[in-house]
Amino acid sequence: MFNFFIRKKLVARERRQDGTDRGFAYLHEGVYVAKPRTDGYLEIFRPEGEPLYLMALIFNEKLSSGEISLMNESMS
């Protein structure tokens, strides 16, 4: 698990408990915790509500563009 900071609002996927798609939700500016998954997505934990999912490829693009930055503090 790791911490990251979102500088600009972005869209992530929502999933139902059975794993089926539930649509989109926004991640607003702020600090989040994420965990890589084996299906190519990151599971992003929010202070409120269910986790959201973002493709690792999109995460890396946002990281390169500066819209997302990694935090120094790691979590295990």
Secondary structure, DSSP 8 states (H G I E B T S, - for coil): -EEEEESS-EEEEEE-TTS-EEEEEEE-SEEEEEEE-TTSEEEEE-SSSS-EEEEHHHHHHHHHHTSEEEEEEE--
